[in-house]
Amino acid sequence: MHVVLCESVIRRCLCPSEVMHRQLAALLKDGERPSVRIQVLPLDAPAHLLADWPVTLLTSPSYATTVCVENYRTVGIVDDPDGVRTALRAYDELTSDALSARDSARLIAQPMETLS
């Protein structure tokens, strides 16, 4: 699993401090697993195509990719080849603008200190 989070997700306290601390700790713990890569997209990163809504790229055992776009009330599935290629290119750009997994872990750990 590869996850890219906007820095605002770890900086903005949307729940009680102790809950936020546990969530950040879980991100750090899960990020240590060999099958998980967590990256943080800095607030000053350039705008990207996938900024509006959460997007999940799902790859089937046959290597076909589907794009799941979530919004407030619905979920859209993109499976046409051109739409999938566009989303994959945007995701590649997004991951290249994001911090490395190691730097992301350091950034995730920073707000935990103030939440303790």
Rosetta silent file (secondary structure, phi, psi, omega in degrees, C-alpha in Angstrom):
SEQUENCE: MHVVLCESVIRRCLCPSEVMHRQLAALLKDGERPSVRIQVLPLDAPAHLLADWPVTLLTSPSYATTVCVENYRTVGIVDDPDGVRTALRAYDELTSDALSARDSARLIAQPMETLS
SCORE:     score description
SCORE:     0.000 S_00000001
   1 L     0.000  136.897  177.933    0.000    0.000    0.000 S_00000001
   2 E  -124.233  123.028 -176.497    1.242    3.440   -0.895 S_00000001
   3 E  -121.582  133.532  172.355   -0.367    6.447    0.798 S_00000001
   4 E  -119.248  120.660 -179.954    0.226   10.130    0.094 S_00000001
   5 E  -111.497  141.080  172.168   -1.202   12.525    2.698 S_00000001
   6 E   -70.124  141.794  179.589   -1.380   16.282    2.484 S_00000001
   7 H   -55.507  -30.241 -179.325    0.648   17.935    5.244 S_00000001
   8 H   -61.085  -27.959 -179.492   -2.532   19.688    6.397 S_00000001
   9 H   -65.923  -33.492 -179.483   -3.898   16.301    7.527 S_00000001
  10 H   -92.532  -17.520 -179.502   -1.152   15.942   10.114 S_00000001
  11 H   -89.751  -34.924 -175.748   -1.021   19.612   11.108 S_00000001
  12 L   -84.025  124.459 -179.423   -4.741   20.317   11.563 S_00000001
  13 L   -88.821  100.917 -176.373   -6.118   18.961   14.830 S_00000001
  14 L   -97.562    2.919 -178.465   -9.560   17.682   13.856 S_00000001
  15 L  -150.628  175.371  178.831  -10.125   15.623   16.989 S_00000001
  16 L   -56.309  148.522 -175.542   -9.047   15.595   20.648 S_00000001
  17 H   -52.501  -42.618 -177.622   -5.266   15.733   21.136 S_00000001
  18 H   -67.000  -33.603  177.564   -4.986   12.202   22.517 S_00000001
  19 H   -70.327  -43.748  178.663   -6.856   10.786   19.511 S_00000001
  20 H   -61.240  -41.491  178.433   -4.710   12.779   17.087 S_00000001
  21 H   -59.992  -45.972  179.391   -1.572   11.524   18.866 S_00000001
  22 H   -63.578  -38.861  179.629   -2.722    7.897   18.500 S_00000001
  23 H   -65.798  -43.358  178.375   -3.542    8.410   14.812 S_00000001
  24 H   -65.440  -39.945  177.368   -0.138    9.913   14.064 S_00000001
  25 H   -62.582  -38.664  178.271    1.551    7.122   16.038 S_00000001
  26 H   -65.352  -39.203  176.361   -0.390    4.555   13.991 S_00000001
  27 H   -60.219  -44.676  179.741    0.797    6.199   10.759 S_00000001
  28 H   -63.637  -43.714  179.914    4.390    5.963   11.940 S_00000001
  29 H   -64.071  -47.852 -179.546    3.995    2.335   13.007 S_00000001
  30 H   -64.367  -34.327  179.367    2.265    1.300    9.780 S_00000001
  31 H   -65.372  -17.284  177.723    4.880    3.178    7.750 S_00000001
  32 L   -81.397  -14.657 -179.737    7.553    0.858    9.171 S_00000001
  33 L   -70.001  141.377 -177.659    5.914   -2.187    7.573 S_00000001
  34 L   -65.015  -22.080 -178.273    7.713   -3.369    4.420 S_00000001
  35 L   -95.805    6.256 -177.104    4.484   -3.437    2.419 S_00000001
  36 L  -125.196  134.365  174.532    3.452    0.130    3.344 S_00000001
  37 E  -128.069  122.205  179.106    4.886    3.418    2.118 S_00000001
  38 E  -116.109  125.602  178.085    3.576    6.665    3.606 S_00000001
  39 E  -124.436  148.730  177.193    4.559    9.985    2.081 S_00000001
  40 E  -110.286  130.492  175.502    3.549   13.515    3.037 S_00000001
  41 E   -89.904  115.783 -177.498    2.871   16.110    0.364 S_00000001
  42 L   -62.309  152.568  179.867    4.178   19.441    1.697 S_00000001
  43 L   -59.965  -28.551 -178.545    1.827   22.394    1.862 S_00000001
  44 L   -91.216   10.120  176.744    4.043   24.299   -0.575 S_00000001
  45 L   -68.825  151.364  179.360    3.931   21.565   -3.242 S_00000001
  46 L   -65.045  157.389  177.508    2.451   22.636   -6.577 S_00000001
  47 L   -61.136  154.236 -178.742   -1.233   22.047   -7.293 S_00000001
  48 L  -143.881  163.791 -176.100   -2.088   18.699   -8.866 S_00000001
  49 L   -62.359  -27.538 -174.187   -4.964   17.006  -10.646 S_00000001
  50 L   -95.097   18.012 -173.276   -5.836   14.800   -7.657 S_00000001
  51 L   -76.746  -26.464 -170.636   -6.243   17.679   -5.173 S_00000001
  52 L   -71.935  -39.240 -173.408  -10.018   17.990   -5.059 S_00000001
  53 L  -142.708  158.730  173.288  -11.085   14.646   -3.574 S_00000001
  54 L   -60.388  136.301 -179.241   -9.604   11.480   -2.098 S_00000001
  55 E  -127.372  134.820  175.843   -8.502    9.174   -4.885 S_00000001
  56 E  -121.151  127.929  175.241   -7.732    5.471   -4.641 S_00000001
  57 E   -99.448  117.108 -177.351   -5.926    3.626   -7.412 S_00000001
  58 E  -109.048  127.357  177.857   -6.919   -0.031   -7.322 S_00000001
  59 E  -114.697  125.325 -178.182   -4.959   -2.642   -9.255 S_00000001
  60 L   -80.623  168.332  176.486   -6.532   -6.047   -9.770 S_00000001
  61 L   -58.006  -23.659  177.915   -4.614   -9.339   -9.863 S_00000001
  62 L   -88.674    8.374  177.245   -4.754   -9.063  -13.670 S_00000001
  63 L    71.337   14.992  172.634   -2.980   -5.668  -13.361 S_00000001
  64 L   -80.152  133.353 -178.631   -5.961   -3.652  -14.589 S_00000001
  65 E  -105.382  137.771  175.683   -6.151   -0.323  -12.753 S_00000001
  66 E  -124.374  144.040  179.360   -9.345    1.422  -11.720 S_00000001
  67 E  -107.728  125.319  178.229   -9.556    4.891  -10.213 S_00000001
  68 E  -108.820  116.143 -178.391  -11.996    5.436   -7.347 S_00000001
  69 E  -110.095  120.031 -178.034  -12.774    9.124   -6.747 S_00000001
  70 E  -102.176  143.196  168.749  -14.614    9.941   -3.543 S_00000001
  71 L  -135.102 -165.181 -171.609  -16.466   13.112   -2.733 S_00000001
  72 L   -56.766  -41.888 -173.776  -18.872   14.252   -0.067 S_00000001
  73 L  -123.640  -11.554 -174.886  -21.803   12.038   -1.038 S_00000001
  74 L  -138.744  171.142  174.719  -20.781    9.744   -3.866 S_00000001
  75 E  -128.119  134.387  176.966  -18.006    7.636   -5.316 S_00000001
  76 E  -113.029  141.320  178.467  -17.063    7.648   -8.964 S_00000001
  77 E  -110.595  127.018  176.490  -15.251    4.857  -10.747 S_00000001
  78 E  -112.021  117.457  178.548  -12.974    5.657  -13.678 S_00000001
  79 L  -129.184    1.279  176.395  -11.966    2.634  -15.705 S_00000001
  80 L   -71.770  141.119 -172.872  -11.597    3.998  -19.230 S_00000001
  81 H   -55.727  -40.904 -179.661   -7.943    3.692  -20.320 S_00000001
  82 H   -65.894  -42.962  178.354   -7.404    7.409  -21.025 S_00000001
  83 H   -64.309  -39.875  178.613   -8.808    8.456  -17.642 S_00000001
  84 H   -66.519  -43.946  178.825   -6.734    5.836  -15.835 S_00000001
  85 H   -60.673  -41.485  178.811   -3.542    6.895  -17.663 S_00000001
  86 H   -62.210  -44.616  179.753   -4.203   10.532  -16.742 S_00000001
  87 H   -65.209  -40.512  179.298   -4.712    9.617  -13.079 S_00000001
  88 H   -64.814  -40.559  177.016   -1.562    7.449  -13.033 S_00000001
  89 H   -63.788  -43.563  179.175    0.531   10.289  -14.505 S_00000001
  90 H   -62.474  -39.229  179.479   -0.914   12.700  -11.947 S_00000001
  91 H   -66.749  -39.007  176.659   -0.146   10.221   -9.170 S_00000001
  92 H   -60.873  -42.915  177.383    3.448    9.847  -10.378 S_00000001
  93 H   -63.964  -41.909  179.833    3.846   13.634  -10.252 S_00000001
  94 H   -60.367  -47.767 -178.551    2.237   13.729   -6.816 S_00000001
  95 H   -68.023  -29.390  178.342    4.574   11.095   -5.368 S_00000001
  96 H   -75.248  -26.221  176.264    7.620   12.823   -6.840 S_00000001
  97 H   -82.887  -18.515 -178.855    6.575   16.105   -5.165 S_00000001
  98 L   -76.228  159.257  176.549    5.938   14.349   -1.830 S_00000001
  99 L   -69.077  157.870  174.358    8.614   13.891    0.818 S_00000001
 100 L   -63.259  164.135  179.178   10.477   10.610    1.031 S_00000001
 101 H   -59.609  -39.906 -179.126    9.090    8.014    3.438 S_00000001
 102 H   -67.249  -47.173  178.818   11.883    8.790    5.921 S_00000001
 103 H   -66.283  -34.030  177.094   11.370   12.570    5.755 S_00000001
 104 H   -63.845  -42.141  178.762    7.606   12.040    5.944 S_00000001
 105 H   -61.321  -41.431  177.593    8.016   10.021    9.143 S_00000001
 106 H   -62.625  -40.943 -179.783   10.047   12.852   10.674 S_00000001
 107 H   -67.773  -37.829  177.973    7.360   15.353    9.681 S_00000001
 108 H   -65.838  -36.182 -177.864    4.591   13.157   11.131 S_00000001
 109 H   -70.814  -28.074 -176.391    6.507   12.841   14.410 S_00000001
 110 H   -57.105  -54.039 -178.097    6.873   16.626   14.870 S_00000001
 111 H   -68.237  -19.627  178.655    3.271   17.472   15.836 S_00000001
 112 H   -62.088  -34.060 -179.436    3.143   14.407   18.103 S_00000001
 113 H   -62.062  -37.449 -179.147    5.568   16.142   20.465 S_00000001
 114 H   -81.069  -15.691 -178.756    3.140   19.013   21.014 S_00000001
 115 H   -91.094  -10.377 -176.560    0.189   16.647   21.467 S_00000001
 116 L   -69.569    0.000    0.000    1.774   14.621   24.281 S_00000001
